[in-house]
């Protein structure tokens, strides 16, 4: 599975609380996304679902969690740090 890693800027509602989003590419995208989300849960501990359309819980989630996900867009959001580096190495 290949991953698209995108640096967030002010156009994204998760900015400045999270710095990157990761989404799997390839087919079937949904199955790859679930596999990646389960792997992140096992490696980094619990995350939470956030609704990026409203960004209602993003600041609170950023304080509590190292990573979060958004099911509708099939994306995982990360702060800049060891979690993202580890993910890049493990899934490269």
C-alpha positions in Angstrom: 0.0 0.0 0.0 1.3 3.5 -0.9 0.5 6.5 1.2 -0.1 10.1 0.2 1.3 12.4 2.9 0.2 16.0 2.6 1.4 18.9 4.7 -1.4 21.1 6.0 -1.6 24.8 5.5 -4.3 27.4 6.4 -6.6 26.0 3.8 -7.3 23.0 6.0 -9.5 23.2 9.1 -7.2 20.9 11.0 -4.3 23.5 10.7 -2.6 24.5 13.0 -3.6 21.7 15.4 -2.3 18.9 13.1 0.4 19.3 10.5 -0.1 16.4 8.1 -2.7 14.1 6.8 -2.1 10.7 5.4 -4.4 8.8 3.1 -3.9 5.4 1.4 -3.8 5.2 -2.3 -4.6 2.3 -4.5 -7.5 -0.1 -4.6 -9.4 -0.9 -2.5 -8.9 2.4 -0.7 -11.4 1.7 2.1 -9.8 -1.6 3.1 -6.4 0.0 3.1 -7.6 2.8 5.2 -9.1 0.5 7.8 -5.9 -1.5 8.0 -3.8 1.6 8.4 -6.2 3.0 11.1 -6.0 -0.3 13.1 -2.2 -0.3 12.8 -2.1 3.3 14.1 -4.3 2.4 17.1 -2.0 -0.5 17.9 1.2 1.6 17.6 0.2 5.0 19.0 -2.7 4.2 21.2 -6.3 5.5 20.9 -7.1 8.3 18.5 -10.6 9.7 17.8 -12.9 10.5 14.9 -13.2 14.2 14.1 -15.5 15.9 11.6 -13.3 18.1 9.5 -16.2 19.7 7.8 -17.1 21.5 11.0 -13.8 21.2 12.8 -15.8 21.3 16.0 -13.6 18.9 18.1 -10.3 19.5 16.5 -8.6 21.7 19.2 -9.8 19.3 22.0 -8.7 16.3 20.0 -5.3 17.8 19.3 -4.7 18.2 23.1 -5.6 14.6 23.9 -4.5 12.5 20.9 -1.4 12.1 18.8 -3.5 11.2 15.8 -7.1 11.4 14.7 -9.1 10.2 11.7 -11.9 11.3 9.4 -13.9 8.5 8.0 -15.7 10.4 5.3 -12.4 11.5 3.6 -10.5 8.3 4.6 -7.7 10.4 6.1 -5.6 10.2 9.2 -4.3 13.4 10.7 -1.0 13.7 12.6 1.0 16.3 14.4 4.6 16.7 13.2 6.7 14.3 15.2 7.9 10.7 15.8 4.5 9.2 15.0 4.6 10.5 11.4 8.3 9.4 11.0 7.5 6.0 12.3 4.6 5.6 10.0 6.7 6.6 7.0 9.3 4.0 7.8 6.8 1.3 8.5 4.7 1.8 5.4 7.4 2.9 2.9 
